[in-house]
Amino acid sequence: MGRIAHDFNNLLTVIRMSLLAVGDLAMPDDVRDAIRDASDSTDRAARLTHDLLAFARKQTRPGERCSSRSSPPRRLAAAPVSASPSRTGS
């Protein structure tokens, strides 16, 4: 997971720097707003990647035992589960 996240962060950095460079050019306000939105999205993606890495580091490693007292995150515990079969390739 770490290597993938690192590569993804590298891509985000290139995108972010390109958006910053383009943002310095003269352009219509709607284009500037779209570039700002894209730049904000790269920032959110970088924070999400950081959070995913932090979550992955807290996972048990092979050979380690899970504590039966630990509970899953609330989002996972409350997530609905569907048990109906699905058909593909009809």
PDB file of N, CA, C and O in Angstrom:
ATOM      1  N   MET A   1       0.826  -1.198   0.000  1.00  0.00           N
ATOM      2  CA  MET A   1       0.000   0.000   0.000  1.00  0.00           C
ATOM      3  C   MET A   1       0.864   1.252   0.000  1.00  0.00           C
ATOM      4  O   MET A   1       0.543   2.230  -0.675  1.00  0.00           O
ATOM      5  N   GLY A   2       1.961   1.226   0.757  1.00  0.00           N
ATOM      6  CA  GLY A   2       2.802   2.407   0.873  1.00  0.00           C
ATOM      7  C   GLY A   2       3.402   2.863  -0.437  1.00  0.00           C
ATOM      8  O   GLY A   2       3.479   4.060  -0.717  1.00  0.00           O
ATOM      9  N   ARG A   3       3.830   1.894  -1.245  1.00  0.00           N
ATOM     10  CA  ARG A   3       4.451   2.260  -2.520  1.00  0.00           C
ATOM     11  C   ARG A   3       3.423   2.864  -3.472  1.00  0.00           C
ATOM     12  O   ARG A   3       3.717   3.826  -4.182  1.00  0.00           O
ATOM     13  N   ILE A   4       2.221   2.299  -3.484  1.00  0.00           N
ATOM     14  CA  ILE A   4       1.154   2.827  -4.340  1.00  0.00           C
ATOM     15  C   ILE A   4       0.789   4.242  -3.904  1.00  0.00           C
ATOM     16  O   ILE A   4       0.642   5.135  -4.739  1.00  0.00           O
ATOM     17  N   ALA A   5       0.644   4.443  -2.606  1.00  0.00           N
ATOM     18  CA  ALA A   5       0.301   5.772  -2.094  1.00  0.00           C
ATOM     19  C   ALA A   5       1.405   6.772  -2.411  1.00  0.00           C
ATOM     20  O   ALA A   5       1.123   7.921  -2.749  1.00  0.00           O
ATOM     21  N   HIS A   6       2.651   6.343  -2.305  1.00  0.00           N
ATOM     22  CA  HIS A   6       3.776   7.228  -2.627  1.00  0.00           C
ATOM     23  C   HIS A   6       3.729   7.629  -4.102  1.00  0.00           C
ATOM     24  O   HIS A   6       3.897   8.804  -4.429  1.00  0.00           O
ATOM     25  N   ASP A   7       3.504   6.665  -4.989  1.00  0.00           N
ATOM     26  CA  ASP A   7       3.397   6.961  -6.423  1.00  0.00           C
ATOM     27  C   ASP A   7       2.218   7.884  -6.698  1.00  0.00           C
ATOM     28  O   ASP A   7       2.322   8.806  -7.507  1.00  0.00           O
ATOM     29  N   PHE A   8       1.095   7.637  -6.025  1.00  0.00           N
ATOM     30  CA  PHE A   8      -0.084   8.476  -6.206  1.00  0.00           C
ATOM     31  C   PHE A   8       0.209   9.904  -5.751  1.00  0.00           C
ATOM     32  O   PHE A   8      -0.189  10.860  -6.417  1.00  0.00           O
ATOM     33  N   ASN A   9       0.895  10.054  -4.632  1.00  0.00           N
ATOM     34  CA  ASN A   9       1.270  11.393  -4.166  1.00  0.00           C
ATOM     35  C   ASN A   9       2.187  12.090  -5.161  1.00  0.00           C
ATOM     36  O   ASN A   9       2.075  13.300  -5.361  1.00  0.00           O
ATOM     37  N   ASN A  10       3.092  11.341  -5.789  1.00  0.00           N
ATOM     38  CA  ASN A  10       3.958  11.932  -6.814  1.00  0.00           C
ATOM     39  C   ASN A  10       3.130  12.470  -7.978  1.00  0.00           C
ATOM     40  O   ASN A  10       3.389  13.565  -8.476  1.00  0.00           O
ATOM     41  N   LEU A  11       2.136  11.698  -8.409  1.00  0.00           N
ATOM     42  CA  LEU A  11       1.251  12.165  -9.485  1.00  0.00           C
ATOM     43  C   LEU A  11       0.479  13.404  -9.061  1.00  0.00           C
ATOM     44  O   LEU A  11       0.348  14.354  -9.832  1.00  0.00           O
ATOM     45  N   LEU A  12      -0.024  13.395  -7.851  1.00  0.00           N
ATOM     46  CA  LEU A  12      -0.757  14.564  -7.353  1.00  0.00           C
ATOM     47  C   LEU A  12       0.128  15.806  -7.318  1.00  0.00           C
ATOM     48  O   LEU A  12      -0.331  16.911  -7.606  1.00  0.00           O
ATOM     49  N   THR A  13       1.389  15.622  -6.966  1.00  0.00           N
ATOM     50  CA  THR A  13       2.319  16.753  -6.911  1.00  0.00           C
ATOM     51  C   THR A  13       2.512  17.352  -8.293  1.00  0.00           C
ATOM     52  O   THR A  13       2.512  18.574  -8.442  1.00  0.00           O
ATOM     53  N   VAL A  14       2.674  16.512  -9.304  1.00  0.00           N
ATOM     54  CA  VAL A  14       2.845  17.009 -10.678  1.00  0.00           C
ATOM     55  C   VAL A  14       1.588  17.751 -11.127  1.00  0.00           C
ATOM     56  O   VAL A  14       1.675  18.823 -11.725  1.00  0.00           O
ATOM     57  N   ILE A  15       0.429  17.181 -10.840  1.00  0.00           N
ATOM     58  CA  ILE A  15      -0.831  17.834 -11.215  1.00  0.00           C
ATOM     59  C   ILE A  15      -0.965  19.173 -10.505  1.00  0.00           C
ATOM     60  O   ILE A  15      -1.314  20.181 -11.119  1.00  0.00           O
ATOM     61  N   ARG A  16      -0.683  19.175  -9.201  1.00  0.00           N
ATOM     62  CA  ARG A  16      -0.809  20.405  -8.407  1.00  0.00           C
ATOM     63  C   ARG A  16       0.132  21.487  -8.921  1.00  0.00           C
ATOM     64  O   ARG A  16      -0.273  22.641  -9.054  1.00  0.00           O
ATOM     65  N   MET A  17       1.373  21.133  -9.209  1.00  0.00           N
ATOM     66  CA  MET A  17       2.338  22.122  -9.703  1.00  0.00           C
ATOM     67  C   MET A  17       1.939  22.651 -11.080  1.00  0.00           C
ATOM     68  O   MET A  17       2.121  23.833 -11.371  1.00  0.00           O
ATOM     69  N   SER A  18       1.394  21.771 -11.928  1.00  0.00           N
ATOM     70  CA  SER A  18       0.924  22.205 -13.242  1.00  0.00           C
ATOM     71  C   SER A  18      -0.240  23.181 -13.106  1.00  0.00           C
ATOM     72  O   SER A  18      -0.309  24.179 -13.823  1.00  0.00           O
ATOM     73  N   LEU A  19      -1.153  22.887 -12.181  1.00  0.00           N
ATOM     74  CA  LEU A  19      -2.285  23.783 -11.959  1.00  0.00           C
ATOM     75  C   LEU A  19      -1.820  25.131 -11.423  1.00  0.00           C
ATOM     76  O   LEU A  19      -2.357  26.173 -11.800  1.00  0.00           O
ATOM     77  N   LEU A  20      -0.821  25.110 -10.542  1.00  0.00           N
ATOM     78  CA  LEU A  20      -0.285  26.377 -10.034  1.00  0.00           C
ATOM     79  C   LEU A  20       0.353  27.195 -11.149  1.00  0.00           C
ATOM     80  O   LEU A  20       0.180  28.413 -11.202  1.00  0.00           O
ATOM     81  N   ALA A  21       1.084  26.537 -12.035  1.00  0.00           N
ATOM     82  CA  ALA A  21       1.738  27.239 -13.148  1.00  0.00           C
ATOM     83  C   ALA A  21       0.709  27.837 -14.097  1.00  0.00           C
ATOM     84  O   ALA A  21       0.856  28.977 -14.538  1.00  0.00           O
ATOM     85  N   VAL A  22      -0.330  27.075 -14.412  1.00  0.00           N
ATOM     86  CA  VAL A  22      -1.373  27.560 -15.312  1.00  0.00           C
ATOM     87  C   VAL A  22      -2.179  28.675 -14.639  1.00  0.00           C
ATOM     88  O   VAL A  22      -2.648  29.600 -15.302  1.00  0.00           O
ATOM     89  N   GLY A  23      -2.332  28.576 -13.334  1.00  0.00           N
ATOM     90  CA  GLY A  23      -3.107  29.569 -12.597  1.00  0.00           C
ATOM     91  C   GLY A  23      -2.519  30.962 -12.643  1.00  0.00           C
ATOM     92  O   GLY A  23      -3.224  31.935 -12.378  1.00  0.00           O
ATOM     93  N   ASP A  24      -1.247  31.082 -12.970  1.00  0.00           N
ATOM     94  CA  ASP A  24      -0.604  32.384 -13.066  1.00  0.00           C
ATOM     95  C   ASP A  24      -0.869  33.071 -14.399  1.00  0.00           C
ATOM     96  O   ASP A  24      -0.552  34.252 -14.548  1.00  0.00           O
ATOM     97  N   LEU A  25      -1.437  32.372 -15.362  1.00  0.00           N
ATOM     98  CA  LEU A  25      -1.716  32.946 -16.680  1.00  0.00           C
ATOM     99  C   LEU A  25      -3.023  33.739 -16.655  1.00  0.00           C
ATOM    100  O   LEU A  25      -3.886  33.515 -15.806  1.00  0.00           O
ATOM    101  N   ALA A  26      -3.150  34.664 -17.598  1.00  0.00           N
ATOM    102  CA  ALA A  26      -4.395  35.422 -17.731  1.00  0.00           C
ATOM    103  C   ALA A  26      -5.447  34.513 -18.357  1.00  0.00           C
ATOM    104  O   ALA A  26      -5.186  33.860 -19.368  1.00  0.00           O
ATOM    105  N   MET A  27      -6.643  34.472 -17.755  1.00  0.00           N
ATOM    106  CA  MET A  27      -7.717  33.621 -18.255  1.00  0.00           C
ATOM    107  C   MET A  27      -9.052  34.116 -17.723  1.00  0.00           C
ATOM    108  O   MET A  27      -9.100  34.873 -16.753  1.00  0.00           O
ATOM    109  N   PRO A  28     -10.134  33.688 -18.358  1.00  0.00           N
ATOM    110  CA  PRO A  28     -11.471  34.078 -17.873  1.00  0.00           C
ATOM    111  C   PRO A  28     -11.710  33.556 -16.454  1.00  0.00           C
ATOM    112  O   PRO A  28     -11.113  32.564 -16.036  1.00  0.00           O
ATOM    113  N   ASP A  29     -12.580  34.233 -15.734  1.00  0.00           N
ATOM    114  CA  ASP A  29     -12.863  33.864 -14.341  1.00  0.00           C
ATOM    115  C   ASP A  29     -13.375  32.443 -14.195  1.00  0.00           C
ATOM    116  O   ASP A  29     -13.012  31.764 -13.234  1.00  0.00           O
ATOM    117  N   ASP A  30     -14.215  31.966 -15.123  1.00  0.00           N
ATOM    118  CA  ASP A  30     -14.761  30.614 -14.990  1.00  0.00           C
ATOM    119  C   ASP A  30     -13.669  29.556 -15.138  1.00  0.00           C
ATOM    120  O   ASP A  30     -13.726  28.511 -14.490  1.00  0.00           O
ATOM    121  N   VAL A  31     -12.685  29.818 -15.978  1.00  0.00           N
ATOM    122  CA  VAL A  31     -11.567  28.893 -16.135  1.00  0.00           C
ATOM    123  C   VAL A  31     -10.700  28.924 -14.873  1.00  0.00           C
ATOM    124  O   VAL A  31     -10.256  27.883 -14.389  1.00  0.00           O
ATOM    125  N   ARG A  32     -10.469  30.120 -14.354  1.00  0.00           N
ATOM    126  CA  ARG A  32      -9.683  30.259 -13.123  1.00  0.00           C
ATOM    127  C   ARG A  32     -10.375  29.533 -11.971  1.00  0.00           C
ATOM    128  O   ARG A  32      -9.715  28.885 -11.159  1.00  0.00           O
ATOM    129  N   ASP A  33     -11.708  29.640 -11.899  1.00  0.00           N
ATOM    130  CA  ASP A  33     -12.458  28.936 -10.852  1.00  0.00           C
ATOM    131  C   ASP A  33     -12.322  27.419 -11.001  1.00  0.00           C
ATOM    132  O   ASP A  33     -12.183  26.707 -10.007  1.00  0.00           O
ATOM    133  N   ALA A  34     -12.362  26.929 -12.233  1.00  0.00           N
ATOM    134  CA  ALA A  34     -12.223  25.490 -12.475  1.00  0.00           C
ATOM    135  C   ALA A  34     -10.827  25.014 -12.070  1.00  0.00           C
ATOM    136  O   ALA A  34     -10.681  23.927 -11.510  1.00  0.00           O
ATOM    137  N   ILE A  35      -9.817  25.810 -12.346  1.00  0.00           N
ATOM    138  CA  ILE A  35      -8.447  25.454 -11.963  1.00  0.00           C
ATOM    139  C   ILE A  35      -8.319  25.459 -10.442  1.00  0.00           C
ATOM    140  O   ILE A  35      -7.666  24.583  -9.874  1.00  0.00           O
ATOM    141  N   ARG A  36      -8.933  26.433  -9.778  1.00  0.00           N
ATOM    142  CA  ARG A  36      -8.903  26.480  -8.320  1.00  0.00           C
ATOM    143  C   ARG A  36      -9.600  25.253  -7.733  1.00  0.00           C
ATOM    144  O   ARG A  36      -9.111  24.670  -6.765  1.00  0.00           O
ATOM    145  N   ASP A  37     -10.738  24.858  -8.310  1.00  0.00           N
ATOM    146  CA  ASP A  37     -11.444  23.660  -7.846  1.00  0.00           C
ATOM    147  C   ASP A  37     -10.594  22.405  -8.023  1.00  0.00           C
ATOM    148  O   ASP A  37     -10.549  21.548  -7.141  1.00  0.00           O
ATOM    149  N   ALA A  38      -9.920  22.303  -9.168  1.00  0.00           N
ATOM    150  CA  ALA A  38      -9.053  21.150  -9.421  1.00  0.00           C
ATOM    151  C   ALA A  38      -7.888  21.129  -8.436  1.00  0.00           C
ATOM    152  O   ALA A  38      -7.500  20.068  -7.946  1.00  0.00           O
ATOM    153  N   SER A  39      -7.341  22.291  -8.155  1.00  0.00           N
ATOM    154  CA  SER A  39      -6.238  22.390  -7.201  1.00  0.00           C
ATOM    155  C   SER A  39      -6.701  21.984  -5.799  1.00  0.00           C
ATOM    156  O   SER A  39      -5.998  21.264  -5.090  1.00  0.00           O
ATOM    157  N   ASP A  40      -7.878  22.450  -5.414  1.00  0.00           N
ATOM    158  CA  ASP A  40      -8.434  22.058  -4.114  1.00  0.00           C
ATOM    159  C   ASP A  40      -8.658  20.543  -4.047  1.00  0.00           C
ATOM    160  O   ASP A  40      -8.448  19.923  -3.005  1.00  0.00           O
ATOM    161  N   SER A  41      -9.081  19.962  -5.156  1.00  0.00           N
ATOM    162  CA  SER A  41      -9.306  18.517  -5.203  1.00  0.00           C
ATOM    163  C   SER A  41      -8.007  17.742  -5.042  1.00  0.00           C
ATOM    164  O   SER A  41      -7.991  16.696  -4.394  1.00  0.00           O
ATOM    165  N   THR A  42      -6.920  18.236  -5.620  1.00  0.00           N
ATOM    166  CA  THR A  42      -5.638  17.554  -5.441  1.00  0.00           C
ATOM    167  C   THR A  42      -5.196  17.619  -3.978  1.00  0.00           C
ATOM    168  O   THR A  42      -4.611  16.670  -3.456  1.00  0.00           O
ATOM    169  N   ASP A  43      -5.482  18.747  -3.325  1.00  0.00           N
ATOM    170  CA  ASP A  43      -5.159  18.857  -1.899  1.00  0.00           C
ATOM    171  C   ASP A  43      -5.961  17.841  -1.083  1.00  0.00           C
ATOM    172  O   ASP A  43      -5.415  17.185  -0.196  1.00  0.00           O
ATOM    173  N   ARG A  44      -7.257  17.712  -1.384  1.00  0.00           N
ATOM    174  CA  ARG A  44      -8.093  16.746  -0.671  1.00  0.00           C
ATOM    175  C   ARG A  44      -7.626  15.326  -0.934  1.00  0.00           C
ATOM    176  O   ARG A  44      -7.617  14.494  -0.027  1.00  0.00           O
ATOM    177  N   ALA A  45      -7.238  15.044  -2.169  1.00  0.00           N
ATOM    178  CA  ALA A  45      -6.748  13.701  -2.509  1.00  0.00           C
ATOM    179  C   ALA A  45      -5.455  13.390  -1.756  1.00  0.00           C
ATOM    180  O   ALA A  45      -5.256  12.260  -1.309  1.00  0.00           O
ATOM    181  N   ALA A  46      -4.586  14.372  -1.616  1.00  0.00           N
ATOM    182  CA  ALA A  46      -3.340  14.167  -0.869  1.00  0.00           C
ATOM    183  C   ALA A  46      -3.634  13.896   0.603  1.00  0.00           C
ATOM    184  O   ALA A  46      -3.003  13.032   1.212  1.00  0.00           O
ATOM    185  N   ARG A  47      -4.596  14.633   1.183  1.00  0.00           N
ATOM    186  CA  ARG A  47      -4.960  14.386   2.583  1.00  0.00           C
ATOM    187  C   ARG A  47      -5.582  12.992   2.751  1.00  0.00           C
ATOM    188  O   ARG A  47      -5.309  12.297   3.730  1.00  0.00           O
ATOM    189  N   LEU A  48      -6.415  12.598   1.791  1.00  0.00           N
ATOM    190  CA  LEU A  48      -7.028  11.274   1.843  1.00  0.00           C
ATOM    191  C   LEU A  48      -5.958  10.186   1.768  1.00  0.00           C
ATOM    192  O   LEU A  48      -6.021   9.203   2.506  1.00  0.00           O
ATOM    193  N   THR A  49      -4.985  10.356   0.886  1.00  0.00           N
ATOM    194  CA  THR A  49      -3.895   9.396   0.770  1.00  0.00           C
ATOM    195  C   THR A  49      -3.133   9.297   2.090  1.00  0.00           C
ATOM    196  O   THR A  49      -2.784   8.204   2.536  1.00  0.00           O
ATOM    197  N   HIS A  50      -2.883  10.438   2.703  1.00  0.00           N
ATOM    198  CA  HIS A  50      -2.202  10.454   4.006  1.00  0.00           C
ATOM    199  C   HIS A  50      -3.025   9.685   5.039  1.00  0.00           C
ATOM    200  O   HIS A  50      -2.477   8.894   5.807  1.00  0.00           O
ATOM    201  N   ASP A  51      -4.349   9.917   5.058  1.00  0.00           N
ATOM    202  CA  ASP A  51      -5.220   9.218   6.003  1.00  0.00           C
ATOM    203  C   ASP A  51      -5.248   7.715   5.741  1.00  0.00           C
ATOM    204  O   ASP A  51      -5.255   6.922   6.682  1.00  0.00           O
ATOM    205  N   LEU A  52      -5.265   7.322   4.474  1.00  0.00           N
ATOM    206  CA  LEU A  52      -5.263   5.902   4.137  1.00  0.00           C
ATOM    207  C   LEU A  52      -3.971   5.231   4.597  1.00  0.00           C
ATOM    208  O   LEU A  52      -3.997   4.110   5.105  1.00  0.00           O
ATOM    209  N   LEU A  53      -2.857   5.910   4.420  1.00  0.00           N
ATOM    210  CA  LEU A  53      -1.584   5.364   4.883  1.00  0.00           C
ATOM    211  C   LEU A  53      -1.576   5.230   6.403  1.00  0.00           C
ATOM    212  O   LEU A  53      -1.093   4.232   6.937  1.00  0.00           O
ATOM    213  N   ALA A  54      -2.107   6.226   7.096  1.00  0.00           N
ATOM    214  CA  ALA A  54      -2.165   6.156   8.553  1.00  0.00           C
ATOM    215  C   ALA A  54      -3.054   4.992   8.985  1.00  0.00           C
ATOM    216  O   ALA A  54      -2.725   4.278   9.932  1.00  0.00           O
ATOM    217  N   PHE A  55      -4.166   4.799   8.303  1.00  0.00           N
ATOM    218  CA  PHE A  55      -5.064   3.683   8.610  1.00  0.00           C
ATOM    219  C   PHE A  55      -4.373   2.351   8.350  1.00  0.00           C
ATOM    220  O   PHE A  55      -4.494   1.422   9.149  1.00  0.00           O
ATOM    221  N   ALA A  56      -3.649   2.254   7.237  1.00  0.00           N
ATOM    222  CA  ALA A  56      -2.969   1.010   6.872  1.00  0.00           C
ATOM    223  C   ALA A  56      -1.897   0.653   7.897  1.00  0.00           C
ATOM    224  O   ALA A  56      -1.692  -0.524   8.193  1.00  0.00           O
ATOM    225  N   ARG A  57      -1.223   1.644   8.432  1.00  0.00           N
ATOM    226  CA  ARG A  57      -0.186   1.380   9.432  1.00  0.00           C
ATOM    227  C   ARG A  57      -0.779   0.827  10.720  1.00  0.00           C
ATOM    228  O   ARG A  57      -0.085   0.143  11.471  1.00  0.00           O
ATOM    229  N   LYS A  58      -2.045   1.111  10.988  1.00  0.00           N
ATOM    230  CA  LYS A  58      -2.691   0.628  12.211  1.00  0.00           C
ATOM    231  C   LYS A  58      -3.237  -0.790  12.054  1.00  0.00           C
ATOM    232  O   LYS A  58      -3.669  -1.396  13.035  1.00  0.00           O
ATOM    233  N   GLN A  59      -3.224  -1.321  10.843  1.00  0.00           N
ATOM    234  CA  GLN A  59      -3.732  -2.669  10.609  1.00  0.00           C
ATOM    235  C   GLN A  59      -2.784  -3.700  11.200  1.00  0.00           C
ATOM    236  O   GLN A  59      -1.596  -3.435  11.385  1.00  0.00           O
ATOM    237  N   THR A  60      -3.322  -4.878  11.493  1.00  0.00           N
ATOM    238  CA  THR A  60      -2.461  -5.934  12.010  1.00  0.00           C
ATOM    239  C   THR A  60      -1.571  -6.453  10.897  1.00  0.00           C
ATOM    240  O   THR A  60      -1.954  -6.462   9.727  1.00  0.00           O
ATOM    241  N   ARG A  61      -0.401  -6.876  11.269  1.00  0.00           N
ATOM    242  CA  ARG A  61       0.551  -7.446  10.324  1.00  0.00           C
ATOM    243  C   ARG A  61       0.428  -8.961  10.366  1.00  0.00           C
ATOM    244  O   ARG A  61      -0.074  -9.515  11.344  1.00  0.00           O
ATOM    245  N   PRO A  62       0.882  -9.640   9.313  1.00  0.00           N
ATOM    246  CA  PRO A  62       0.849 -11.107   9.351  1.00  0.00           C
ATOM    247  C   PRO A  62       1.551 -11.618  10.607  1.00  0.00           C
ATOM    248  O   PRO A  62       2.645 -11.169  10.948  1.00  0.00           O
ATOM    249  N   GLY A  63       0.907 -12.559  11.285  1.00  0.00           N
ATOM    250  CA  GLY A  63       1.483 -13.106  12.496  1.00  0.00           C
ATOM    251  C   GLY A  63       1.028 -12.410  13.759  1.00  0.00           C
ATOM    252  O   GLY A  63       1.208 -12.951  14.851  1.00  0.00           O
ATOM    253  N   GLU A  64       0.433 -11.209  13.647  1.00  0.00           N
ATOM    254  CA  GLU A  64      -0.086 -10.515  14.821  1.00  0.00           C
ATOM    255  C   GLU A  64      -1.529 -10.929  15.058  1.00  0.00           C
ATOM    256  O   GLU A  64      -2.238 -11.317  14.129  1.00  0.00           O
ATOM    257  N   ARG A  65      -1.948 -10.842  16.294  1.00  0.00           N
ATOM    258  CA  ARG A  65      -3.316 -11.212  16.635  1.00  0.00           C
ATOM    259  C   ARG A  65      -4.147  -9.960  16.842  1.00  0.00           C
ATOM    260  O   ARG A  65      -3.669  -8.959  17.376  1.00  0.00           O
ATOM    261  N   CYS A  66      -5.396 -10.032  16.410  1.00  0.00           N
ATOM    262  CA  CYS A  66      -6.338  -8.944  16.652  1.00  0.00           C
ATOM    263  C   CYS A  66      -6.894  -9.071  18.058  1.00  0.00           C
ATOM    264  O   CYS A  66      -7.085 -10.178  18.561  1.00  0.00           O
ATOM    265  N   SER A  67      -7.145  -7.972  18.670  1.00  0.00           N
ATOM    266  CA  SER A  67      -7.793  -7.985  19.970  1.00  0.00           C
ATOM    267  C   SER A  67      -9.289  -8.153  19.769  1.00  0.00           C
ATOM    268  O   SER A  67      -9.891  -7.439  18.967  1.00  0.00           O
ATOM    269  N   SER A  68      -9.892  -9.085  20.487  1.00  0.00           N
ATOM    270  CA  SER A  68     -11.332  -9.293  20.350  1.00  0.00           C
ATOM    271  C   SER A  68     -12.102  -8.141  20.972  1.00  0.00           C
ATOM    272  O   SER A  68     -13.309  -8.020  20.763  1.00  0.00           O
ATOM    273  N   ARG A  69     -11.424  -7.300  21.728  1.00  0.00           N
ATOM    274  CA  ARG A  69     -12.093  -6.156  22.354  1.00  0.00           C
ATOM    275  C   ARG A  69     -12.180  -4.961  21.423  1.00  0.00           C
ATOM    276  O   ARG A  69     -12.930  -4.025  21.698  1.00  0.00           O
ATOM    277  N   SER A  70     -11.436  -4.969  20.336  1.00  0.00           N
ATOM    278  CA  SER A  70     -11.485  -3.823  19.436  1.00  0.00           C
ATOM    279  C   SER A  70     -12.757  -3.880  18.607  1.00  0.00           C
ATOM    280  O   SER A  70     -13.233  -4.957  18.248  1.00  0.00           O
ATOM    281  N   SER A  71     -13.292  -2.723  18.312  1.00  0.00           N
ATOM    282  CA  SER A  71     -14.509  -2.668  17.503  1.00  0.00           C
ATOM    283  C   SER A  71     -14.203  -1.968  16.199  1.00  0.00           C
ATOM    284  O   SER A  71     -13.298  -1.136  16.135  1.00  0.00           O
ATOM    285  N   PRO A  72     -14.959  -2.299  15.144  1.00  0.00           N
ATOM    286  CA  PRO A  72     -14.708  -1.658  13.864  1.00  0.00           C
ATOM    287  C   PRO A  72     -15.101  -0.188  13.910  1.00  0.00           C
ATOM    288  O   PRO A  72     -15.876   0.217  14.777  1.00  0.00           O
ATOM    289  N   PRO A  73     -14.576   0.616  12.987  1.00  0.00           N
ATOM    290  CA  PRO A  73     -14.983   2.021  12.942  1.00  0.00           C
ATOM    291  C   PRO A  73     -16.502   2.117  12.798  1.00  0.00           C
ATOM    292  O   PRO A  73     -17.128   1.217  12.238  1.00  0.00           O
ATOM    293  N   ARG A  74     -17.089   3.186  13.292  1.00  0.00           N
ATOM    294  CA  ARG A  74     -18.542   3.339  13.261  1.00  0.00           C
ATOM    295  C   ARG A  74     -19.118   3.245  11.857  1.00  0.00           C
ATOM    296  O   ARG A  74     -20.171   2.638  11.664  1.00  0.00           O
ATOM    297  N   ARG A  75     -18.450   3.833  10.880  1.00  0.00           N
ATOM    298  CA  ARG A  75     -18.961   3.778   9.509  1.00  0.00           C
ATOM    299  C   ARG A  75     -19.071   2.337   9.029  1.00  0.00           C
ATOM    300  O   ARG A  75     -20.056   1.968   8.390  1.00  0.00           O
ATOM    301  N   LEU A  76     -18.074   1.530   9.329  1.00  0.00           N
ATOM    302  CA  LEU A  76     -18.112   0.141   8.906  1.00  0.00           C
ATOM    303  C   LEU A  76     -19.137  -0.653   9.693  1.00  0.00           C
ATOM    304  O   LEU A  76     -19.814  -1.519   9.139  1.00  0.00           O
ATOM    305  N   ALA A  77     -19.256  -0.367  10.969  1.00  0.00           N
ATOM    306  CA  ALA A  77     -20.180  -1.111  11.812  1.00  0.00           C
ATOM    307  C   ALA A  77     -21.620  -0.834  11.416  1.00  0.00           C
ATOM    308  O   ALA A  77     -22.471  -1.713  11.553  1.00  0.00           O
ATOM    309  N   ALA A  78     -21.913   0.358  10.931  1.00  0.00           N
ATOM    310  CA  ALA A  78     -23.282   0.735  10.598  1.00  0.00           C
ATOM    311  C   ALA A  78     -23.600   0.540   9.116  1.00  0.00           C
ATOM    312  O   ALA A  78     -24.726   0.793   8.689  1.00  0.00           O
ATOM    313  N   ALA A  79     -22.627   0.095   8.333  1.00  0.00           N
ATOM    314  CA  ALA A  79     -22.848  -0.033   6.888  1.00  0.00           C
ATOM    315  C   ALA A  79     -23.811  -1.180   6.598  1.00  0.00           C
ATOM    316  O   ALA A  79     -23.657  -2.270   7.150  1.00  0.00           O
ATOM    317  N   PRO A  80     -24.816  -0.945   5.727  1.00  0.00           N
ATOM    318  CA  PRO A  80     -25.735  -2.023   5.373  1.00  0.00           C
ATOM    319  C   PRO A  80     -25.027  -3.072   4.518  1.00  0.00           C
ATOM    320  O   PRO A  80     -24.121  -2.750   3.750  1.00  0.00           O
ATOM    321  N   VAL A  81     -25.446  -4.315   4.659  1.00  0.00           N
ATOM    322  CA  VAL A  81     -24.851  -5.411   3.905  1.00  0.00           C
ATOM    323  C   VAL A  81     -25.925  -6.062   3.076  1.00  0.00           C
ATOM    324  O   VAL A  81     -27.003  -6.376   3.581  1.00  0.00           O
ATOM    325  N   SER A  82     -25.640  -6.271   1.798  1.00  0.00           N
ATOM    326  CA  SER A  82     -26.580  -6.945   0.913  1.00  0.00           C
ATOM    327  C   SER A  82     -26.121  -8.371   0.679  1.00  0.00           C
ATOM    328  O   SER A  82     -24.955  -8.614   0.366  1.00  0.00           O
ATOM    329  N   ALA A  83     -27.053  -9.326   0.833  1.00  0.00           N
ATOM    330  CA  ALA A  83     -26.697 -10.722   0.665  1.00  0.00           C
ATOM    331  C   ALA A  83     -27.349 -11.329  -0.576  1.00  0.00           C
ATOM    332  O   ALA A  83     -27.360 -12.549  -0.734  1.00  0.00           O
ATOM    333  N   SER A  84     -27.889 -10.491  -1.450  1.00  0.00           N
ATOM    334  CA  SER A  84     -28.553 -11.028  -2.630  1.00  0.00           C
ATOM    335  C   SER A  84     -27.521 -11.313  -3.728  1.00  0.00           C
ATOM    336  O   SER A  84     -26.605 -10.518  -3.938  1.00  0.00           O
ATOM    337  N   PRO A  85     -27.667 -12.451  -4.432  1.00  0.00           N
ATOM    338  CA  PRO A  85     -26.714 -12.764  -5.510  1.00  0.00           C
ATOM    339  C   PRO A  85     -26.952 -11.852  -6.699  1.00  0.00           C
ATOM    340  O   PRO A  85     -28.067 -11.389  -6.940  1.00  0.00           O
ATOM    341  N   SER A  86     -25.902 -11.610  -7.421  1.00  0.00           N
ATOM    342  CA  SER A  86     -26.042 -10.803  -8.634  1.00  0.00           C
ATOM    343  C   SER A  86     -25.644 -11.651  -9.832  1.00  0.00           C
ATOM    344  O   SER A  86     -24.797 -12.540  -9.741  1.00  0.00           O
ATOM    345  N   ARG A  87     -26.271 -11.353 -10.936  1.00  0.00           N
ATOM    346  CA  ARG A  87     -25.963 -12.090 -12.173  1.00  0.00           C
ATOM    347  C   ARG A  87     -25.209 -11.166 -13.111  1.00  0.00           C
ATOM    348  O   ARG A  87     -25.559  -9.999 -13.288  1.00  0.00           O
ATOM    349  N   THR A  88     -24.170 -11.718 -13.703  1.00  0.00           N
ATOM    350  CA  THR A  88     -23.385 -10.932 -14.659  1.00  0.00           C
ATOM    351  C   THR A  88     -23.272 -11.716 -15.945  1.00  0.00           C
ATOM    352  O   THR A  88     -23.346 -12.944 -15.944  1.00  0.00           O
ATOM    353  N   GLY A  89     -23.092 -11.008 -17.037  1.00  0.00           N
ATOM    354  CA  GLY A  89     -22.860 -11.636 -18.337  1.00  0.00           C
ATOM    355  C   GLY A  89     -24.051 -12.389 -18.899  1.00  0.00           C
ATOM    356  O   GLY A  89     -23.886 -13.463 -19.478  1.00  0.00           O
ATOM    357  N   SER A  90     -25.263 -11.836 -18.734  1.00  0.00           N
ATOM    358  CA  SER A  90     -26.449 -12.537 -19.239  1.00  0.00           C
ATOM    359  C   SER A  90     -26.466 -12.593 -20.728  1.00  0.00           C
ATOM    360  O   SER A  90     -27.395 -13.148 -21.314  1.00  0.00           O
TER     361      SER A  90
END
